[in-house]
Amino acid sequence: MRQHVVRVALVAAIVALTLLVVPLAVAIRVSFFADERGELERAAMAAAVRVGPGFTAGDPVELPSPPGEGRLGVYDRELRLRAGTGPRTADTVTGRAVADGVIEEHTGAELVAAVPVSQDERVVGVVRASVDAGSVWNRVLLAWAALAGVVLVALGVAVLVARRRARSLSEPLEALSRTSQAIADGDLTARAAGSRVAEIDQVARTHNEMVRRLSELLRRERHFTANASHQLRTPLTGLRLGLETALHDSGADPRAALEEALERSQYLQDTIDEVLRLAGAPAVTASRPAGRPVGALLEHAETRWHGPLALDGRRLDVVIDQAVAALTVPGRTTAQILDILLDNARRHGSGTVTVTLREIGDALAVDVGDEGRLTTDAAELFARGATTGQGQGIGLSLAADLADSTGARLGLTRRAPTCFTLLLPAPSADLPEADLPEAGPVR
């Protein structure tokens, strides 16, 4: 690109200089010859003044010095040289001046100016001034050489300016190319920098927006895979264990096992729908999550998690404020968040796990606490990859994303004993902008 810009600028400079220099060169030639003819005419007229009345009688004539390298002579009516320098017999130009009685000029191998000398209204002679045209051409060529030097200097300056401008135009594009190569090599954090060229800046902004969207798409795909694996592992394990237990227990009621398997399958379907909705699947995001009474959601969570916690020798207490138990909240989303918080308390907490539903202003608060102590930095707690113990660090990040997707908020309200609080906007109520309130007493 740099060479192309330099070539274009150089061609433009050459065309411009040609359009300027050619007329200027012609003007120099015309001007030099016109000046020389004028000087010859003035010298001839000055000599004509010195021709006295006795010229026809043969009196000598004192002529001034000829101009430069020229010649100056006085001729009689018979065109014979009487004084000065010049051809012994005058040329046709001098003859016409004698015959016509007017000043004659001629440009050829010589520049000639002939001025008639009159006495008593009669032409008695003529003064001829001449100079070799070659001397004039020498001065013209010197002027042209100086003009050519100026043209070469102008072309040199044009090349330097063109190279500088080409560099200023190509460097942003080369940087954009390097950024694109870095992205192609896997660095999705690379972004094109701005420049002082509006068109290139527009390309850079479009490029950065495209990379941002692609990065967001890839992030959602990676998160979807991790979220699906995280959320489906435990329910699938429970479903498999339930079916294996019913299969090996000859006294088990097959219908009850099938009903439990159907319920678990429906929960798996709800989990998949929530993960797809969070990943931005159009068919799922087009509809809002169905509302369910918050009290029923907590009771159902107690049913699912009472057994797993009991196997670990731990209690699960659910405290519900009956005044708000009938209020509806996004059912599937809230259930997923509760499962993540309870699973987190089971894996990384200790002692009794307590779930408390309470009302605060225009919102509902669900506190999930245990008797453990949180040591992870609060600033990194909800970052994907952070963990409160030995894990992948996906659960709390996923729970926070699910909460944000429905207008709820999830935060840590107490480090020891650990307590997380989920703020759910009550029906037709907006989530307050204040900080998360301190969790109520754990009972």
PESULZI-V767646 format. One record per residue. N is the residue number from 1. SS is DSSP state (~ for helix, > for strand, _ for the rest). PHI is phi in whole degrees, -180 to 180 (none if undefined). D_FIRST is the distance of its C-alpha to the first C-alpha in Angstrom with 2 decimals. Layout:
N_SS_PHI_D_FIRST / N_SS_PHI_D_FIRST
This chain:
1___none_0.00 / 2_~_-59_3.80 / 3_~_-64_5.49 / 4_~_-64_5.01 / 5_~_-63_6.19 / 6_~_-63_8.60 / 7_~_-63_9.83 / 8_~_-63_10.56 / 9_~_-64_12.27 / 10_~_-67_14.09 / 11_~_-62_15.37 / 12_~_-62_16.56 / 13_~_-65_18.26 / 14_~_-64_19.89 / 15_~_-62_21.23 / 16_~_-64_22.57 / 17_~_-67_24.15 / 18_~_-63_25.65 / 19_~_-63_27.24 / 20_~_-90_28.65 / 21_~_-76_29.64 / 22_~_-60_31.43 / 23_~_-62_33.93 / 24_~_-67_34.35 / 25_~_-64_35.17 / 26_~_-63_37.69 / 27_~_-64_39.19 / 28_~_-64_39.60 / 29_~_-62_41.49 / 30_~_-62_43.70 / 31_~_-66_44.41 / 32_~_-64_45.41 / 33_~_-69_47.77 / 34_~_-65_49.21 / 35_~_-62_49.91 / 36_~_-67_51.57 / 37_~_-64_53.76 / 38_~_-63_54.74 / 39_~_-66_55.74 / 40_~_-63_57.78 / 41_~_-65_59.51 / 42_~_-66_60.42 / 43_~_-66_61.78 / 44_~_-66_63.82 / 45_~_-67_65.27 / 46_~_-64_66.19 / 47_~_-72_68.00 / 48_~_-62_69.78 / 49_~_-65_71.32 / 50___-84_73.03 / 51___-78_74.78 / 52___-88_78.38 / 53_~_-65_81.23 / 54_~_-87_82.67 / 55_~_-63_79.70 / 56___-70_81.58 / 57___-86_84.59 / 58___102_82.55 / 59___-63_81.85 / 60___-70_78.93 / 61___-122_75.66 / 62___-96_73.71 / 63___-97_70.02 / 64___-71_67.26 / 65___-67_64.59 / 66___-68_62.01 / 67___-71_58.44 / 68___59_56.26 / 69___-95_56.51 / 70___-83_58.18 / 71_>_-126_61.74 / 72_>_-140_64.36 / 73_>_-145_67.62 / 74_>_-114_70.50 / 75_>_-120_71.90 / 76_>_-86_75.16 / 77___-66_75.69 / 78___-85_76.15 / 79___67_72.57 / 80_>_-99_73.90 / 81_>_-69_72.28 / 82_>_-102_74.71 / 83_>_-159_72.74 / 84_>_86_69.33 / 85___-120_66.79 / 86___149_65.49 / 87___-63_66.55 / 88___-66_70.35 / 89_>_-116_70.28 / 90___-65_67.97 / 91___-86_65.27 / 92_~_-65_65.08 / 93_~_-63_63.16 / 94_~_-67_66.09 / 95_~_-63_68.50 / 96_~_-67_66.95 / 97_~_-63_67.18 / 98_~_-69_70.95 / 99_~_-71_71.53 / 100_~_-93_69.61 / 101___72_70.23 / 102___-128_66.64 / 103___-72_63.72 / 104_>_-119_61.71 / 105_>_-132_58.20 / 106_>_-151_56.42 / 107_>_-124_53.08 / 108___-155_52.86 / 109___-65_53.24 / 110_>_-126_54.97 / 111_>_-97_54.68 / 112_>_-123_58.23 / 113_>_-130_59.93 / 114_>_-115_63.64 / 115_>_-117_65.81 / 116_>_-70_69.37 / 117_>_-110_72.33 / 118_>_-116_75.04 / 119_>_-139_78.61 / 120___51_80.96 / 121___59_78.32 / 122_>_-134_78.24 / 123_>_-73_75.40 / 124_>_-107_76.89 / 125_>_-175_73.76 / 126_>_-153_70.01 / 127_>_-101_67.65 / 128_>_-114_64.70 / 129_>_-115_61.64 / 130_>_-147_58.87 / 131_>_-149_55.95 / 132_>_-68_53.90 / 133_~_-64_50.67 / 134_~_-62_48.91 / 135_~_-66_49.25 / 136_~_-68_47.58 / 137_~_-63_44.77 / 138_~_-62_44.32 / 139_~_-67_43.77 / 140_~_-62_41.40 / 141_~_-65_39.34 / 142_~_-63_39.30 / 143_~_-64_38.04 / 144_~_-65_35.36 / 145_~_-65_34.34 / 146_~_-63_34.11 / 147_~_-64_32.02 / 148_~_-64_29.70 / 149_~_-63_29.42 / 150_~_-62_28.51 / 151_~_-64_25.83 / 152_~_-64_24.36 / 153_~_-63_24.49 / 154_~_-63_22.82 / 155_~_-66_19.96 / 156_~_-62_19.68 / 157_~_-63_19.67 / 158_~_-62_17.05 / 159_~_-65_14.71 / 160_~_-62_15.60 / 161_~_-64_15.15 / 162_~_-64_11.75 / 163_~_-65_10.63 / 164_~_-67_12.48 / 165_~_-66_11.16 / 166_~_-63_7.47 / 167_~_-66_9.01 / 168_~_-67_11.12 / 169_~_-84_8.67 / 170_~_-82_6.55 / 171_~_-60_10.01 / 172_~_-62_11.73 / 173_~_-69_9.48 / 174_~_-66_9.84 / 175_~_-65_13.46 / 176_~_-64_13.86 / 177_~_-65_12.87 / 178_~_-65_15.43 / 179_~_-63_17.89 / 180_~_-62_17.70 / 181_~_-67_18.33 / 182_~_-63_21.19 / 183_~_-66_22.64 / 184_~_-63_22.47 / 185___-83_24.35 / 186___112_27.00 / 187___-88_26.38 / 188___-80_27.00 / 189___-89_27.33 / 190___-69_23.64 / 191___-135_22.24 / 192___-75_18.92 / 193___-84_19.30 / 194___-79_18.93 / 195___-138_16.76 / 196___-98_17.46 / 197___-109_15.30 / 198_~_-60_17.75 / 199_~_-66_15.64 / 200_~_-68_13.89 / 201_~_-62_17.45 / 202_~_-65_18.85 / 203_~_-63_16.67 / 204_~_-64_17.73 / 205_~_-64_21.31 / 206_~_-63_21.39 / 207_~_-62_20.07 / 208_~_-65_22.71 / 209_~_-66_25.38 / 210_~_-62_24.72 / 211_~_-65_25.03 / 212_~_-62_28.11 / 213_~_-66_29.76 / 214_~_-64_29.07 / 215_~_-63_30.44 / 216_~_-65_33.44 / 217_~_-64_34.04 / 218_~_-65_33.97 / 219_~_-61_36.16 / 220_~_-65_38.64 / 221_~_-66_38.78 / 222_~_-64_39.45 / 223_~_-66_41.96 / 224_~_-61_43.62 / 225_~_-62_44.26 / 226_~_-67_45.61 / 227_~_-65_47.63 / 228_~_-62_49.16 / 229_~_-62_50.15 / 230_~_-67_51.62 / 231_~_-83_53.55 / 232_~_-93_54.85 / 233_~_-62_56.08 / 234_~_-66_59.23 / 235_~_-61_60.34 / 236_~_-66_59.90 / 237_~_-63_61.93 / 238_~_-64_64.65 / 239_~_-63_64.72 / 240_~_-65_65.04 / 241_~_-64_67.76 / 242_~_-63_69.67 / 243_~_-69_69.67 / 244_~_-65_70.65 / 245_~_-63_73.48 / 246_~_-65_74.80 / 247_~_-71_74.56 / 248_~_-90_76.55 / 249___-97_79.06 / 250___-67_81.68 / 251___-92_83.24 / 252___-74_80.05 / 253___-82_79.81 / 254_~_-59_77.11 / 255_~_-64_76.67 / 256_~_-64_75.98 / 257_~_-65_73.44 / 258_~_-69_71.71 / 259_~_-63_71.71 / 260_~_-66_70.20 / 261_~_-64_67.58 / 262_~_-65_66.81 / 263_~_-64_66.46 / 264_~_-67_64.15 / 265_~_-65_62.10 / 266_~_-64_61.79 / 267_~_-66_60.64 / 268_~_-62_58.02 / 269_~_-63_56.86 / 270_~_-62_56.69 / 271_~_-64_54.68 / 272_~_-62_52.16 / 273_~_-62_51.89 / 274_~_-68_51.29 / 275_~_-66_48.61 / 276_~_-65_46.87 / 277_~_-63_47.21 / 278_~_-67_45.69 / 279_~_-78_42.77 / 280___90_42.15 / 281___-66_43.46 / 282_~_-58_43.71 / 283_~_-66_47.13 / 284_~_-96_48.57 / 285_~_-72_46.92 / 286___-67_48.09 / 287___-114_51.64 / 288___-82_52.94 / 289___-60_55.08 / 290___-70_58.77 / 291_>_-85_61.08 / 292_>_-139_64.00 / 293_>_-60_66.74 / 294_~_-66_65.67 / 295_~_-63_69.14 / 296_~_-65_69.00 / 297_~_-62_65.61 / 298_~_-68_67.02 / 299_~_-65_70.14 / 300_~_-67_68.11 / 301_~_-63_65.99 / 302_~_-62_69.27 / 303_~_-64_70.43 / 304_~_-72_67.31 / 305_~_-105_67.17 / 306_~_-64_70.85 / 307_~_-65_71.33 / 308_~_-58_68.30 / 309_~_-71_69.17 / 310_~_-64_72.85 / 311_~_-62_72.00 / 312___-90_70.51 / 313___75_73.70 / 314___-125_72.12 / 315___-98_73.14 / 316_>_-128_71.20 / 317_>_-112_72.51 / 318_>_-118_71.26 / 319_>_-113_72.44 / 320_>_-119_71.88 / 321___-79_72.67 / 322___-64_74.47 / 323___-69_73.86 / 324___-120_70.19 / 325___-64_70.47 / 326___-86_70.32 / 327___-68_67.05 / 328_>_-92_64.24 / 329_>_-135_60.87 / 330_>_-57_57.98 / 331_~_-64_59.97 / 332_~_-63_57.64 / 333_~_-65_55.22 / 334_~_-64_58.03 / 335_~_-63_59.66 / 336_~_-64_56.50 / 337_~_-64_56.15 / 338_~_-61_59.83 / 339_~_-62_59.54 / 340_~_-65_56.64 / 341_~_-65_58.59 / 342_~_-69_61.79 / 343_~_-66_60.10 / 344_~_-64_58.50 / 345_~_-66_61.95 / 346_~_-68_63.49 / 347_~_-78_60.99 / 348_~_-117_60.43 / 349___-99_63.38 / 350___-156_67.10 / 351___71_70.44 / 352___-72_71.09 / 353_>_-100_68.22 / 354_>_-122_68.89 / 355_>_-114_67.23 / 356_>_-125_68.23 / 357_>_-105_67.60 / 358_>_-146_68.14 / 359_>_-107_67.33 / 360_>_-134_65.59 / 361___62_65.25 / 362___-97_63.18 / 363_>_-137_61.86 / 364_>_-108_63.25 / 365_>_-117_62.84 / 366_>_-116_63.15 / 367_>_-97_63.70 / 368_>_-121_63.33 / 369_>_-132_64.75 / 370___-144_66.36 / 371___-99_68.12 / 372___-86_65.24 / 373_>_-132_63.07 / 374___-89_59.32 / 375___-112_57.55 / 376___-70_53.89 / 377___-59_51.86 / 378_~_-62_52.08 / 379_~_-67_48.45 / 380_~_-107_47.36 / 381___-62_50.19 / 382___-98_48.40 / 383___-81_45.06 / 384___-65_44.32 / 385___106_45.22 / 386___-76_47.83 / 387___-150_51.43 / 388___-92_54.94 / 389___-171_56.07 / 390___-90_55.19 / 391___-164_52.91 / 392___-89_49.40 / 393___71_49.11 / 394___-103_48.38 / 395_~_-56_51.58 / 396_~_-65_51.48 / 397_~_-63_47.78 / 398_~_-64_48.52 / 399_~_-62_51.61 / 400_~_-65_49.71 / 401_~_-65_47.08 / 402_~_-62_49.93 / 403_~_-64_51.66 / 404_~_-62_48.62 / 405_~_-68_48.05 / 406___-115_51.48 / 407___85_51.59 / 408___-91_53.73 / 409_>_-140_53.19 / 410_>_-122_53.99 / 411_>_-154_54.60 / 412_>_-89_56.62 / 413_>_-108_59.74 / 414_>_-157_61.65 / 415_>_-90_60.85 / 416_>_-146_64.42 / 417___-65_65.92 / 418_>_-66_62.65 / 419_>_-150_62.21 / 420_>_-108_59.33 / 421_>_-125_59.64 / 422_>_-105_58.17 / 423_>_-93_58.25 / 424_>_-112_58.60 / 425_>_-65_58.52 / 426___-66_61.88 / 427___-51_61.92 / 428___63_60.57 / 429___-121_59.90 / 430___-89_56.60 / 431___-69_55.88 / 432___-67_56.78 / 433___-86_54.10 / 434___-70_56.46 / 435___-65_56.31 / 436___-62_58.02 / 437___-75_61.80 / 438___-64_63.82 / 439___-63_65.21 / 440___-72_68.89 / 441___-63_71.56 / 442___-84_71.21 / 443___-122_74.42
